[in-house]
Amino acid sequence: MNDAYFWPILMLVGLMAGIFTGYPVAFVLAGIGLIFAFLGDVPVLFLSLGVSRIYSGILTNWLLIAIPLFVFMGLMLERSGVAQRLLRSLASVFRGLPGGYAFAVAIIGVVMAASTGIIGASVVLMGMMALPTMLKNGYDARISTGLIASSGTLGILIPPSIMLIVLGDQMRVSVGDLFMGAVGPGLLLGGLYLAYLIFVAIFQPHRMPAAPAEDNTEPLWRVAFALIRDLLAPIALIAAVLGTIVTGIATPTESAAIGAAGAMLLALLSGKLSLSVFADALRDTTKTTAMIIFVMIGATIFSVIFRKLGGDQMIVDAFALHGDNPYAVLLTIMLLVFVLGFFLEWVEITLVVVPIVAPIVAGLDFGMTPEQTLIWFAIALSVNLQTSFLTPPFGYALFYLRGIAPEGVSISTIYRGIIPFVVLQLLALTMVVLWPQITLWLPAYLSN
């Protein structure tokens, strides 16, 4: 082993060991950084660089204000009852069809992802609404739990996504371009879910039986009217948030404020807005935002010391082993991120790995400009990171769902249920990598 790599490798080993202790990741990152600054004889004055980066890059970063605003928007929308009404309407539209309720869950997963982006809230909400009914109607518990967990994680990819805001900040690319670039892959992934459900409905209808005849008595015109009525609210909110970004009327931060105000209005019109609901949403928003910001602070301290001790050069030399093959470098990064997703959340992976590998990727020749390369890489990385919510042992969507699942649905059932959906996510990742225009066509079209 090269002696110059001794401290960086030891830092990575210490980081993984600290994470497995269960101690808060933010403090593990900062603590490992400070410990190795002392062990590696880093000058105390050098630490002021970390303080400067924390202040200028995090605490006074205007872009990051969008994070609490989008979190608040999602939490308030969840409490407005929009999802419950939409699920009932969609289930009525697909009445009498094998897999009808599953189609409704998949579609509402896409709609709510474009409206909220809060993974825990989406998985718990759909699990409480849909899972008991699906099991009661004879649905296979594996396909039911796998569908709810995977469709609930679409919010991390489909804009407005908190992860895309953090990626845009870390890579220094336009968050608006990332939002637009994520539309194609997000719809692609939702389409793959629906295609899989159609396949199961045709060849294994016993796993997703049609609803009983007595549930199909409402006139079709009334069902269609209810669906249009219940779709208006989320579509209006999506248009207000993404439309203002696309047209250049507002920045992502300003559009987040529009979305937060719109979600409060929907909750008010639904009769669900009260002082206690408002206070709960503020409390949960504060906790989520504080977690993300503290991890960002810890990751900044870790990365500053890691680079000072030669960690960035170690990473560059490791990827240089692939020679002139840019796709081999990309495959290595994606494989590394996928494996890390078994143990870490997207926040830690994004803040620790991305600042190191992004300059390497930007310098590779994929036949695109460096900015296009970073946008494409960021979206491919987002598709990859989505799997971290579903892969055991620390897939958070699995634990969210297990916490509200009816008695008799074991964690092993949920583990088996998510396997085909993880395969579909990897298929979507492969397609995004092989055909970059899936990501780049919409930003290019809008810029013209």
C-alpha positions as CSV (number, residue, x, y, z in Angstrom):
1,M,0.0,0.0,0.0
2,N,1.3,3.5,-0.9
3,D,2.3,5.3,2.3
4,A,0.6,8.4,1.0
5,Y,-2.7,6.6,1.2
6,F,-2.4,5.5,4.8
7,W,-4.4,8.3,6.5
8,P,-7.2,8.5,3.8
9,I,-7.8,4.8,3.9
10,L,-7.7,4.8,7.7
11,M,-10.3,7.7,7.7
12,L,-12.6,5.7,5.5
13,V,-12.3,2.6,7.7
14,G,-13.0,4.8,10.8
15,L,-16.0,6.3,9.1
16,M,-17.6,3.0,8.3
17,A,-16.8,1.7,11.8
18,G,-18.4,4.9,13.3
19,I,-21.5,4.5,11.2
20,F,-22.1,0.9,12.3
21,T,-22.0,2.0,16.0
22,G,-25.3,3.7,15.4
23,Y,-24.1,7.1,16.5
24,P,-25.6,10.0,14.6
25,V,-23.9,10.2,11.2
26,A,-23.4,14.0,11.4
27,F,-21.3,13.7,14.6
28,V,-19.5,10.6,13.2
29,L,-18.4,12.6,10.1
30,A,-17.3,15.7,12.1
31,G,-15.7,13.6,14.8
32,I,-13.7,11.4,12.4
33,G,-12.5,14.5,10.6
34,L,-11.3,16.2,13.8
35,I,-9.6,13.1,15.2
36,F,-7.6,12.5,12.0
37,A,-6.8,16.2,11.8
38,F,-5.0,15.7,15.1
39,L,-3.5,12.3,14.2
40,G,-2.4,13.5,10.8
41,D,-0.8,16.6,12.3
42,V,-3.0,19.0,10.3
43,P,-2.3,22.6,11.3
44,V,-4.9,24.1,13.5
45,L,-5.2,27.2,11.3
46,F,-6.1,24.9,8.4
47,L,-9.4,24.1,10.2
48,S,-10.5,27.6,9.6
49,L,-11.0,26.6,6.0
50,G,-13.7,24.2,7.2
51,V,-15.4,26.9,9.2
52,S,-15.3,29.3,6.2
53,R,-16.9,26.6,4.0
54,I,-19.6,25.8,6.5
55,Y,-20.5,29.5,6.8
56,S,-20.4,30.4,3.1
57,G,-21.5,27.1,1.6
58,I,-24.2,26.0,4.1
59,L,-25.4,28.6,6.6
60,T,-25.6,31.5,4.2
61,N,-26.5,29.5,1.1
62,W,-29.7,30.9,-0.4
63,L,-30.4,27.8,-2.4
64,L,-30.7,25.6,0.7
65,I,-33.7,27.6,1.9
66,A,-35.7,25.5,-0.6
67,I,-35.1,22.4,1.6
68,P,-37.4,23.3,4.6
69,L,-39.9,24.9,2.2
70,F,-40.3,21.8,0.1
71,V,-40.3,19.6,3.3
72,F,-43.1,21.8,4.7
73,M,-45.0,21.6,1.4
74,G,-44.9,17.8,1.4
75,L,-45.9,17.5,5.0
76,M,-48.8,19.9,4.7
77,L,-50.0,18.3,1.5
78,E,-50.0,14.9,3.2
79,R,-52.3,16.3,5.9
80,S,-54.7,17.9,3.4
81,G,-56.3,14.6,2.5
82,V,-55.6,15.0,-1.3
83,A,-53.9,11.6,-1.5
84,Q,-56.8,9.8,0.2
85,R,-59.4,11.2,-2.2
86,L,-57.2,10.6,-5.3
87,L,-56.6,7.0,-4.3
88,R,-60.3,6.3,-4.0
89,S,-61.0,7.9,-7.4
90,L,-58.2,6.0,-9.1
91,A,-59.3,2.7,-7.6
92,S,-62.8,3.3,-8.9
93,V,-61.5,4.0,-12.4
94,F,-59.7,0.6,-12.5
95,R,-62.7,-1.2,-11.0
96,G,-63.2,-4.8,-12.2
97,L,-59.7,-5.1,-13.6
98,P,-57.1,-7.5,-12.2
99,G,-54.5,-5.4,-10.5
100,G,-56.8,-2.3,-10.5
101,Y,-55.8,-1.2,-7.0
102,A,-52.1,-1.8,-7.8
103,F,-52.4,0.5,-10.9
104,A,-54.0,3.2,-8.7
105,V,-51.1,2.9,-6.1
106,A,-48.5,3.2,-8.9
107,I,-50.1,6.2,-10.5
108,I,-50.7,8.0,-7.2
109,G,-47.0,7.3,-6.3
110,V,-46.0,9.4,-9.4
111,V,-48.5,12.2,-8.7
112,M,-47.6,12.4,-5.0
113,A,-43.8,12.3,-5.8
114,A,-44.3,15.4,-8.0
115,S,-46.2,17.0,-5.2
116,T,-44.4,16.1,-2.0
117,G,-41.0,14.5,-2.3
118,I,-41.1,13.3,1.4
119,I,-40.3,9.6,1.3
120,G,-41.2,8.6,4.8
121,A,-44.6,10.4,4.6
122,S,-45.4,8.9,1.2
123,V,-44.6,5.4,2.2
124,V,-46.5,5.6,5.5
125,L,-49.5,7.4,3.9
126,M,-49.9,4.9,1.0
127,G,-49.2,1.9,3.3
128,M,-51.9,3.0,5.7
129,M,-54.4,3.8,2.9
130,A,-53.8,1.0,0.4
131,L,-52.1,-2.0,2.1
132,P,-55.0,-3.2,4.3
133,T,-57.5,-3.0,1.3
134,M,-55.1,-4.8,-1.1
135,L,-54.6,-7.6,1.4
136,K,-58.3,-7.8,2.1
137,N,-59.0,-8.2,-1.6
138,G,-56.6,-11.1,-1.9
139,Y,-53.5,-9.4,-3.2
140,D,-50.2,-11.1,-2.8
141,A,-48.5,-9.5,0.2
142,R,-45.1,-9.4,-1.6
143,I,-46.3,-7.5,-4.6
144,S,-48.4,-5.2,-2.4
145,T,-45.6,-4.3,-0.1
146,G,-43.0,-4.0,-2.8
147,L,-45.2,-1.7,-4.9
148,I,-46.0,0.6,-2.0
149,A,-42.4,0.8,-0.8
150,S,-41.0,1.5,-4.3
151,S,-43.6,3.9,-5.5
152,G,-43.3,5.8,-2.3
153,T,-39.6,6.4,-3.0
154,L,-40.2,8.1,-6.4
155,G,-40.3,11.4,-4.6
156,I,-36.5,11.4,-4.2
157,L,-36.2,11.4,-8.0
158,I,-39.2,13.2,-9.5
159,P,-39.0,17.0,-8.9
160,P,-39.4,18.9,-6.6
161,S,-36.8,16.7,-5.0
162,I,-34.7,17.6,-2.0
163,M,-31.9,15.3,-3.2
164,L,-31.7,17.2,-6.5
165,I,-31.3,20.5,-4.6
166,V,-28.4,19.1,-2.6
167,L,-26.9,17.6,-5.7
168,G,-27.2,20.9,-7.5
169,D,-25.5,22.6,-4.7
170,Q,-22.7,20.1,-4.4
171,M,-22.0,19.9,-8.2
172,R,-22.5,23.6,-8.8
173,V,-25.1,23.0,-11.6
174,S,-28.5,24.5,-12.1
175,V,-31.2,23.0,-9.9
176,G,-33.8,24.0,-12.5
177,D,-31.9,21.9,-15.1
178,L,-31.7,19.0,-12.7
179,F,-35.5,19.2,-12.0
180,M,-36.2,19.2,-15.8
181,G,-33.6,16.4,-16.4
182,A,-35.3,14.2,-13.8
183,V,-38.7,14.3,-15.4
184,G,-37.8,11.8,-18.1
185,P,-36.1,9.2,-15.9
186,G,-38.9,9.6,-13.2
187,L,-41.7,8.9,-15.7
188,L,-39.6,6.1,-17.2
189,L,-39.3,4.4,-13.8
190,G,-43.0,4.9,-13.1
191,G,-43.8,3.4,-16.5
192,L,-41.6,0.4,-15.8
193,Y,-43.5,-0.2,-12.5
194,L,-46.8,-0.1,-14.5
195,A,-45.5,-2.4,-17.2
196,Y,-44.5,-4.9,-14.6
197,L,-48.0,-4.7,-12.9
198,I,-49.6,-5.2,-16.3
199,F,-47.4,-8.3,-16.9
200,V,-48.4,-9.7,-13.5
201,A,-52.1,-8.9,-14.1
202,I,-52.1,-10.8,-17.5
203,F,-50.0,-13.8,-16.6
204,Q,-50.6,-14.1,-12.8
205,P,-54.0,-12.5,-12.2
206,H,-54.4,-14.5,-9.0
207,R,-51.8,-12.3,-7.3
208,M,-53.8,-9.2,-8.0
209,P,-57.5,-10.2,-8.3
210,A,-60.2,-7.8,-9.5
211,A,-62.4,-6.1,-6.9
212,P,-65.7,-7.8,-5.9
213,A,-68.7,-7.0,-8.1
214,E,-70.5,-5.1,-5.3
215,D,-67.7,-2.6,-5.2
216,N,-68.3,-1.6,-8.9
217,T,-71.8,-0.1,-8.8
218,E,-71.0,3.6,-9.1
219,P,-71.8,5.1,-12.6
220,L,-68.7,5.6,-14.7
221,W,-69.5,9.3,-15.4
222,R,-69.5,10.0,-11.7
223,V,-66.2,8.1,-11.3
224,A,-64.6,10.2,-14.1
225,F,-65.9,13.4,-12.6
226,A,-64.5,12.5,-9.2
227,L,-61.1,11.7,-10.7
228,I,-60.9,15.0,-12.6
229,R,-61.9,16.9,-9.4
230,D,-59.4,15.1,-7.2
231,L,-56.6,15.5,-9.8
232,L,-57.0,19.3,-10.0
233,A,-55.4,20.1,-6.7
234,P,-52.1,18.2,-7.1
235,I,-51.8,19.2,-10.8
236,A,-52.3,22.9,-9.9
237,L,-49.6,22.6,-7.2
238,I,-47.2,20.8,-9.6
239,A,-47.8,23.5,-12.2
240,A,-47.3,26.3,-9.7
241,V,-44.0,24.9,-8.5
242,L,-42.4,23.4,-11.7
243,G,-44.1,25.8,-14.1
244,T,-42.6,28.9,-12.4
245,I,-39.1,27.3,-12.6
246,V,-39.5,26.3,-16.3
247,T,-40.8,29.7,-17.4
248,G,-38.1,31.5,-15.4
249,I,-40.6,33.3,-13.3
250,A,-39.1,32.0,-10.1
251,T,-35.9,30.4,-8.8
252,P,-36.2,26.9,-7.1
253,T,-36.1,28.6,-3.7
254,E,-38.9,31.0,-4.7
255,S,-41.0,28.2,-6.2
256,A,-40.6,26.3,-3.0
257,A,-42.2,29.2,-1.2
258,I,-45.0,29.1,-3.7
259,G,-45.4,25.4,-3.1
260,A,-45.5,25.8,0.7
261,A,-48.2,28.5,0.4
262,G,-50.2,26.4,-2.1
263,A,-50.1,23.3,0.2
264,M,-51.3,25.4,3.1
265,L,-54.2,26.7,0.9
266,L,-55.1,23.1,-0.1
267,A,-55.2,22.1,3.5
268,L,-57.3,25.1,4.4
269,L,-59.8,24.4,1.5
270,S,-60.0,20.7,2.6
271,G,-60.9,21.8,6.2
272,K,-57.8,20.0,7.5
273,L,-55.7,23.1,8.5
274,S,-55.6,23.8,12.2
275,L,-53.1,25.2,14.7
276,S,-52.1,21.7,15.8
277,V,-51.6,20.5,12.2
278,F,-49.6,23.6,11.4
279,A,-47.4,23.2,14.5
280,D,-46.8,19.4,13.8
281,A,-45.8,20.3,10.2
282,L,-43.4,23.0,11.4
283,R,-41.9,20.6,14.0
284,D,-41.3,17.8,11.5
285,T,-39.9,20.3,9.0
286,T,-37.5,21.6,11.6
287,K,-36.3,18.1,12.5
288,T,-35.8,17.0,8.9
289,T,-34.0,20.2,7.9
290,A,-31.8,20.1,11.0
291,M,-30.8,16.5,10.2
292,I,-29.8,17.4,6.7
293,I,-27.9,20.6,7.7
294,F,-26.0,18.9,10.5
295,V,-25.0,16.1,8.1
296,M,-23.8,18.7,5.6
297,I,-21.7,20.4,8.3
298,G,-20.2,17.1,9.4
299,A,-19.5,16.1,5.8
300,T,-17.8,19.4,5.1
301,I,-15.4,18.9,8.1
302,F,-14.7,15.3,7.0
303,S,-14.1,16.2,3.3
304,V,-11.7,19.1,4.1
305,I,-9.5,16.9,6.3
306,F,-9.8,14.0,3.9
307,R,-8.5,16.1,1.0
308,K,-5.8,17.6,3.1
309,L,-4.5,14.2,3.9
310,G,-4.4,13.2,0.3
311,G,-7.8,11.5,-0.1
312,D,-8.8,13.2,-3.3
313,Q,-5.6,12.2,-5.0
314,M,-6.1,8.6,-3.8
315,I,-9.5,8.6,-5.5
316,V,-8.2,10.1,-8.7
317,D,-5.4,7.5,-8.8
318,A,-7.9,4.7,-8.2
319,F,-10.1,5.7,-11.1
320,A,-7.0,6.3,-13.3
321,L,-6.5,2.6,-13.3
322,H,-9.3,2.4,-15.9
323,G,-7.3,4.3,-18.4
324,D,-9.2,6.1,-21.1
325,N,-12.5,4.3,-20.7
326,P,-14.9,6.8,-19.2
327,Y,-17.7,4.3,-18.9
328,A,-15.5,2.0,-16.8
329,V,-15.0,4.9,-14.4
330,L,-18.8,5.6,-14.4
331,L,-19.6,1.9,-13.8
332,T,-17.1,1.8,-10.8
333,I,-18.7,4.9,-9.3
334,M,-22.3,3.5,-9.7
335,L,-21.3,0.2,-8.3
336,L,-19.7,1.9,-5.3
337,V,-22.8,4.1,-4.7
338,F,-25.1,1.0,-5.0
339,V,-23.1,-0.9,-2.4
340,L,-22.9,2.1,-0.1
341,G,-26.7,2.3,-0.4
342,F,-27.0,-0.9,1.6
343,F,-25.6,0.9,4.6
344,L,-25.9,4.6,4.2
345,E,-28.7,7.2,3.5
346,W,-28.6,9.3,0.3
347,V,-27.6,12.3,2.4
348,E,-24.4,10.8,3.6
349,I,-23.5,9.3,0.2
350,T,-24.3,12.6,-1.6
351,L,-22.3,14.8,0.7
352,V,-19.2,12.5,1.1
353,V,-18.9,10.8,-2.3
354,V,-20.2,13.4,-4.8
355,P,-17.7,16.3,-4.0
356,I,-14.8,13.8,-4.7
357,V,-16.1,12.1,-7.8
358,A,-17.9,14.9,-9.6
359,P,-14.7,16.7,-10.8
360,I,-13.5,13.3,-12.1
361,V,-16.7,12.7,-14.0
362,A,-16.8,16.2,-15.4
363,G,-13.3,15.7,-16.9
364,L,-14.2,12.5,-18.7
365,D,-15.1,12.5,-22.4
366,F,-18.7,11.2,-22.9
367,G,-19.2,13.3,-26.0
368,M,-21.0,16.1,-24.1
369,T,-20.1,19.4,-22.5
370,P,-19.0,19.3,-18.9
371,E,-22.3,20.8,-17.7
372,Q,-24.3,18.3,-19.7
373,T,-22.1,15.5,-18.3
374,L,-22.7,16.6,-14.7
375,I,-26.5,16.9,-15.2
376,W,-26.6,13.5,-16.7
377,F,-24.4,12.0,-14.0
378,A,-26.5,13.7,-11.3
379,I,-29.7,12.2,-12.5
380,A,-28.1,8.7,-13.0
381,L,-26.8,9.0,-9.5
382,S,-30.3,9.9,-8.2
383,V,-31.8,6.8,-9.8
384,N,-29.0,4.8,-8.2
385,L,-29.5,6.4,-4.8
386,Q,-33.2,5.6,-4.9
387,T,-32.3,2.0,-4.4
388,S,-30.8,2.8,-1.1
389,F,-34.3,3.2,0.3
390,L,-35.2,-0.4,-0.7
391,T,-32.0,-2.4,-0.2
392,P,-31.6,-4.2,3.1
393,P,-30.3,-4.2,5.8
394,F,-30.9,-0.4,6.2
395,G,-33.5,0.3,3.5
396,Y,-35.5,3.0,5.3
397,A,-38.7,2.6,3.2
398,L,-38.8,-1.0,4.3
399,F,-38.8,0.0,8.0
400,Y,-41.4,2.7,7.4
401,L,-43.7,0.2,5.8
402,R,-43.0,-2.5,8.4
403,G,-44.0,-0.1,11.1
404,I,-47.5,0.4,9.8
405,A,-48.1,-3.0,8.1
406,P,-51.0,-5.2,9.3
407,E,-50.2,-8.1,11.5
408,G,-48.9,-11.1,9.6
409,V,-46.8,-9.0,7.1
410,S,-43.2,-9.8,8.1
411,I,-40.1,-8.0,7.2
412,S,-38.9,-11.0,5.2
413,T,-42.1,-10.7,3.1
414,I,-41.3,-7.0,2.5
415,Y,-37.7,-7.9,1.6
416,R,-38.9,-10.5,-1.0
417,G,-41.5,-8.1,-2.3
418,I,-39.0,-5.3,-3.3
419,I,-36.7,-7.5,-5.3
420,P,-38.4,-7.1,-8.7
421,F,-38.7,-3.3,-8.1
422,V,-35.0,-3.0,-7.3
423,V,-34.3,-4.9,-10.6
424,L,-36.6,-2.4,-12.4
425,Q,-34.7,0.5,-10.8
426,L,-31.4,-1.0,-12.0
427,L,-32.9,-1.4,-15.5
428,A,-33.9,2.3,-15.5
429,L,-30.4,3.2,-14.4
430,T,-28.9,1.2,-17.2
431,M,-31.3,2.9,-19.7
432,V,-30.4,6.4,-18.4
433,V,-26.7,5.7,-18.7
434,L,-26.9,4.2,-22.2
435,W,-29.3,6.8,-23.5
436,P,-28.3,10.2,-22.0
437,Q,-31.1,12.0,-24.0
438,I,-33.6,10.5,-21.6
439,T,-32.2,13.0,-19.2
440,L,-31.0,15.8,-21.4
441,W,-33.8,16.2,-24.0
442,L,-36.1,18.3,-21.8
443,P,-33.5,20.8,-20.5
444,A,-32.1,21.2,-24.0
445,Y,-35.6,21.7,-25.4
446,L,-36.6,24.3,-22.8
447,S,-33.3,26.2,-23.2
448,N,-34.0,26.6,-26.9
